[in-house]
Amino acid sequence: MVFTVARISAALAAAFFAVSGTSAAPLTTELASRKAAATPAAPHWVVYTDRWISGETGPPDVSLLKGFNTYILSFWLTSGPADQAVEWASLTADQRSSIKSSYAAAGVKMMVSAFGATDSPTSSGADPVATADSLAAWVVSMGLDGVDVDYEDFNAFNGGTTAAVDWLVAFTKELRNKLPAGDYIITHAPVAPWFEKGYSGGGYLAVDSAVGSLIDWYNIQFYNQGATQYTDCTGLLTTSGGQYPGSSVFEISANGVNIDKLVIGKPAVAADGPSGGYIDPATLATCVSQAKAKGWNAGVMSWEYPDADVNWIDTVRGSAYPI
């Protein structure tokens, strides 16, 4: 993902927890609400939030997210929570519980995204099992519904070895061990080219083959891969071509990944995806309609709120998925 603010250091976060004594939200009620709905069925309408918003403390009122059903706080890093994740942690347990209850009542899941573009867990030598344990403990203590794995360690993934795939497989297995299916959601957010056949090191097809059954869906980044990649319905849905052939939605499905897990990720505005891939909401709505007609029902993800707001998702869902 593209980051819009500087990271809050783990040291600052640790200092906050030491001084404030922030405690976890009551877990009994939160766990009961998660079990009541378990993992939501597709389609998934997903929005991330990372940017600091003036005058906002904690997530927005859930009414401002009408049309979305998954809200992802960014980011949890190997050094600790940052940005919207640390803002969530800074709330009192009662505040978090109240907000979480209002989101649950509106049918909106709350998750945290891990890693992102500034964190390279494999290259930095982070142990996958210990990292998964730390992340899972934080998710449980913060009363969230699950984790989105936004792994963007490009040096490791593109390094010509299986190091990144091996790390992701071990990490995902342990994360699911600590966050059981039916109680918690686990998603991944790879860039689309990583699903190409023949990718060095096995790519995300190898990840899906090994642990796809543990992953609820993929928030695929069909953006920031060049100015002309995934910029129209053909390139997005059926024939990606260009530098990354074989990585459109239905080509990824043909490569063996469950079509119902392929959530289409797009920037809300061009500035949210500065390296290309932006499609205006009205045009994206036609792509969504075409995909649905071909048997796809996974949903759409956007980076990021508040650029992706009620009007954006209403337009994108269009007549195919009216709110």
C-alpha positions in Angstrom: 0.0 0.0 0.0 1.0 3.6 -0.4 1.6 5.4 2.9 0.5 9.0 3.5 2.0 9.8 6.9 5.2 9.0 8.9 5.3 6.0 11.1 4.8 6.5 14.9 7.7 4.7 16.4 7.3 1.5 18.4 9.2 3.2 21.2 6.5 5.9 21.4 3.8 3.3 21.4 5.5 1.4 24.1 5.9 4.5 26.2 2.2 5.2 25.8 1.2 1.8 27.0 3.6 2.0 30.0 2.2 5.4 31.1 -1.5 4.9 30.4 -1.9 1.3 31.3 -4.3 0.8 28.4 -6.0 -2.5 28.8 -7.6 -4.9 26.4 -11.3 -4.6 25.6 -13.6 -7.2 27.3 -13.2 -10.3 25.2 -16.3 -12.3 26.0 -18.7 -9.9 24.2 -16.3 -9.4 21.3 -15.7 -13.1 20.8 -19.5 -13.8 20.9 -20.1 -11.2 18.3 -17.4 -12.6 16.0 -18.7 -16.2 16.4 -22.3 -15.0 15.6 -21.2 -14.0 12.1 -17.9 -15.8 11.7 -16.2 -15.0 8.4 -18.7 -13.0 6.3 -19.7 -14.4 3.0 -18.7 -12.7 -0.2 -18.9 -10.1 -1.6 -16.4 -8.2 0.5 -16.4 -4.4 0.4 -13.2 -3.5 2.0 -11.6 -0.1 2.9 -8.2 0.6 4.5 -7.4 3.6 6.7 -3.9 4.8 7.4 -3.9 8.6 7.0 -4.1 10.9 10.0 -7.4 12.8 9.8 -7.7 16.2 11.5 -10.2 16.2 14.3 -10.6 12.4 14.3 -9.8 10.2 17.3 -10.4 6.6 16.5 -12.4 5.2 13.6 -15.1 7.3 11.9 -18.8 6.9 12.8 -19.9 3.7 11.1 -22.6 5.6 9.2 -19.8 7.2 7.2 -18.8 3.7 5.9 -22.2 2.7 4.5 -21.7 0.3 1.7 -18.5 -1.2 3.1 -18.5 -4.3 5.3 -14.8 -4.5 6.2 -12.7 -1.7 7.7 -8.9 -2.2 8.0 -6.7 -0.2 10.4 -3.2 0.3 9.1 -0.6 -0.8 10.2 0.8 -3.3 12.7 4.6 -3.5 12.1 7.2 -5.9 13.4 8.3 -3.0 15.6 4.7 -2.5 17.0 1.5 -0.7 16.0 1.6 2.5 14.0 -0.7 5.1 12.5 -4.4 4.1 12.7 -3.5 0.9 14.6 -1.7 2.8 17.4 -4.6 5.3 17.4 -7.0 2.4 18.0 -4.7 1.2 20.8 -4.7 4.6 22.4 -8.4 4.5 23.1 -9.7 3.2 26.4 -11.0 -0.3 26.6 -14.6 1.0 27.0 -14.2 3.3 23.9 -12.9 0.4 21.8 -15.7 -1.8 23.0 -18.4 0.8 22.2 -17.0 1.5 18.7 -16.6 -2.2 18.0 -20.2 -2.9 19.0 -21.5 -0.1 16.7 -19.5 -1.5 13.8 -20.7 -5.1 14.5 -24.3 -3.9 14.7 -23.9 -2.3 11.2 -22.3 -5.5 9.8 -18.8 -4.1 9.5 -15.8 -6.1 10.5 -12.8 -4.4 12.0 -9.3 -5.7 11.2 -5.7 -4.6 11.3 -3.3 -4.7 8.4 0.2 -6.0 9.0 3.5 -4.9 7.5 2.8 -2.7 4.4 5.4 -1.0 2.2 7.7 0.1 5.0 8.2 -3.3 6.7 10.3 -6.1 5.3 9.9 -9.0 7.8 11.8 -11.6 5.8 14.7 -9.5 4.7 15.0 -8.1 8.3 15.2 -11.6 9.7 12.0 -11.6 11.7 11.0 -15.1 12.9 7.7 -15.9 11.2 6.3 -17.9 14.1 7.2 -15.4 16.8 5.9 -12.6 14.6 2.6 -14.3 14.1 2.3 -14.9 17.8 2.9 -11.3 18.6 0.5 -10.1 16.0 -2.2 -12.5 17.1 -1.8 -11.5 20.7 -2.3 -7.9 19.8 -5.4 -8.6 17.7 -7.0 -10.5 20.6 -6.1 -7.9 23.1 -7.5 -5.1 20.9 -10.8 -6.9 20.3 -10.5 -6.9 16.5 -12.0 -9.4 14.0 -8.8 -10.4 12.3 -5.7 -9.6 10.3 -4.9 -8.5 6.7 -1.4 -9.6 5.7 0.0 -6.8 3.5 3.3 -8.4 2.8 5.5 -6.2 0.6 9.0 -7.4 1.1 9.8 -7.1 -2.6 13.5 -7.9 -2.1 12.7 -11.2 -0.5 9.8 -12.1 -2.8 11.6 -11.2 -6.0 15.0 -12.6 -4.9 14.8 -15.8 -6.9 14.5 -18.1 -3.8 11.7 -19.5 -1.8 12.6 -17.4 1.2 9.5 -15.2 1.0 7.1 -18.0 0.3 8.5 -20.2 3.1 8.2 -17.2 5.5 4.6 -16.5 4.5 3.6 -20.1 4.8 5.1 -20.5 8.3 3.7 -17.2 9.4 0.1 -17.9 8.1 0.0 -21.4 9.6 0.9 -20.0 13.0 -1.4 -17.0 12.7 -4.3 -19.3 11.9 -3.3 -21.5 14.8 -3.6 -18.6 17.2 -6.6 -17.0 15.4 -8.9 -19.9 14.6 -11.2 -20.0 11.6 -14.8 -19.1 12.6 -13.5 -16.8 15.3 -11.2 -14.6 13.3 -10.6 -13.5 9.7 -7.3 -13.8 7.9 -6.8 -12.1 4.5 -3.7 -11.4 2.4 -3.1 -8.4 0.2 -0.6 -9.3 -2.5 0.2 -7.3 -5.6 -1.5 -8.9 -8.6 1.7 -9.8 -10.5 2.7 -12.2 -7.7 0.0 -14.5 -8.9 1.6 -15.1 -12.3 2.5 -18.6 -13.3 6.1 -19.4 -13.2 7.0 -16.7 -10.7 10.5 -17.0 -9.3 10.3 -18.8 -6.0 6.8 -20.0 -6.6 5.0 -16.7 -6.1 1.6 -16.4 -4.5 0.4 -19.4 -6.3 2.7 -21.4 -4.1 1.4 -19.6 -1.0 -2.2 -20.3 -2.1 -1.3 -24.0 -2.7 0.3 -24.4 0.7 -2.0 -22.3 3.0 -4.8 -21.0 0.8 -7.3 -22.9 2.8 -6.3 -20.8 5.9 -6.8 -17.5 4.0 -10.4 -16.2 3.8 -9.8 -14.0 0.8 -7.2 -11.9 -1.1 -7.4 -8.1 -1.2 -5.4 -7.9 -4.4 -3.5 -4.7 -5.3 -4.3 -4.1 -9.0 -2.4 -0.9 -8.9 1.0 0.7 -8.5 2.3 -1.7 -11.2 2.9 0.8 -14.0 0.9 3.6 -15.7 -0.9 1.3 -18.1 -1.4 -1.9 -16.1 -4.9 -2.8 -15.0 -6.4 0.5 -16.1 -9.4 -0.8 -18.1 -11.9 -3.6 -17.7 -10.1 -5.9 -20.1 -6.7 -5.5 -18.4 -8.2 -5.8 -15.0 -10.5 -8.8 -15.6 -9.4 -11.0 -18.5 -6.2 -10.1 -20.2 -3.6 -8.2 -18.2 -0.9 -8.2 -20.9 1.9 -5.6 -20.7 4.6 -6.2 -18.2 2.6 -8.7 -16.1 0.7 -11.1 -18.4 -1.6 -13.7 -16.8 -2.4 -11.6 -13.7 -5.9 -10.3 -14.3 -8.8 -11.5 -12.2 -9.9 -14.4 -14.4 -6.4 -15.3 -15.3 -5.5 -15.7 -11.6 -8.6 -17.8 -11.3 -7.5 -20.0 -14.2 -4.2 -20.4 -12.4 -6.1 -22.3 -9.7 -7.1 -19.6 -7.1 -10.7 -19.6 -5.9 -12.5 -16.9 -7.9 -14.6 -16.1 -4.8 -11.5 -15.0 -3.0 -10.2 -12.5 -5.6 -11.2 -9.1 -4.2 -10.4 -6.3 -6.7 -8.2 -3.7 -5.0 -8.1 -0.2 -6.4 -7.0 3.3 -5.2 -9.9 5.6 -4.4 -8.3 8.5 -6.3 -5.3 8.7 -8.6 -3.1 10.1 -5.8 -3.7 7.0 -3.7 -2.0 4.9 -6.4 0.7 7.2 -7.7 2.4 4.4 -9.7 -0.6 3.6 -11.8 -3.7 1.5 -11.9 -6.4 4.1 -11.1 -9.8 3.6 -12.7 -12.5 6.2 -12.0 -15.4 4.8 -9.9 -18.0 4.9 -12.7 -15.8 2.9 -15.0 -14.8 0.5 -12.2 -18.6 -0.1 -11.7 -18.8 -1.3 -15.3 -15.9 -3.7 -14.6 -17.6 -5.0 -11.5 -20.8 -5.6 -13.5 -18.9 -7.4 -16.2 -17.1 -9.6 -13.6 -20.3 -10.5 -11.9 -21.9 -11.5 -15.2 -18.9 -13.9 -15.6 -19.5 -15.6 -12.2 -17.2 -13.5 -10.0 -18.7 -12.3 -6.6 -15.7 -11.5 -4.4 -16.0 -7.7 -3.9 -13.9 -4.6 -4.1 -11.2 -3.2 -1.8 -10.0 0.4 -1.8 -7.0 2.3 -0.5 -8.0 4.5 1.3 -10.6 6.2 3.6 -11.7 9.0 3.5 -11.1 9.2 -0.3 -13.0 6.0 -0.5 -16.2 7.1 1.1 -20.0 6.4 0.9 -20.2 8.0 -2.5 -17.2 6.1 -3.9 -18.5 2.7 -2.9 -22.1 3.5 -3.9 -20.8 4.3 -7.4 -18.5 1.3 -7.6 -21.2 -1.2 -6.5 -23.6 0.4 -9.0 -26.6 -1.6 -10.3 -24.7 -4.9 -9.9 -24.5 -4.6 -6.1 -26.8 -1.7 -5.0 -26.5 -0.6 -1.4 
